[in-house]
Amino acid sequence: MGDDTLRTVHFERTSNSKYLVHNVRGGTLSVGSGGDTDADFTPVELLLVALGTCSAIDVDIVTSRRAEPTDFRGVVRGDKIRDPEQGNRMENLVVEFTIRFPEGEDGDKAREALPRAVKMSHDRLCTVSRTVELGAPVTTTMEDSP
């Protein structure tokens, strides 16, 4: 694959079980283990965030061409399974949108486009949900230490 397909983030440890993640555009995000006093997002929460917002972006692009939403929010949920045989994972993942548009012709057009936009995002556009559903091998390596 070429450089146009490569996506990269970098992370560094800031303290025990806390990391600062950097993207190539200069954005940063704190990630933690989810302790009682840790407000940082956990990796599992970030997976849920990625699932929901990936689809939200797809749906927003399609529908907001017709009308600006008056309400656009969502909930993403799933069960974290601890399985000694197959390993930890998430199951029963659900992305639920609440999207409303203003009354009138433009709002009607957006409402009409909404179900198709949600389906297109799920079926082919959202890279995150497509990867989760289809599965992708993950390779974990270590750089040789000096």
Secondary structure, DSSP 4 states (H G I P E B T S, - for coil): --TTT---EEEEEEETTEEEEEETTS-EEEEE---TT--SBPHHHHHHHHHHHHHHHHHHHHHTTT---SEEEEEEEEEEE--TTT--EEEEEEEEEEEE--SSHHHHHHHHHHHHHHHHIIIII-HHHHHHHH--------PPP-
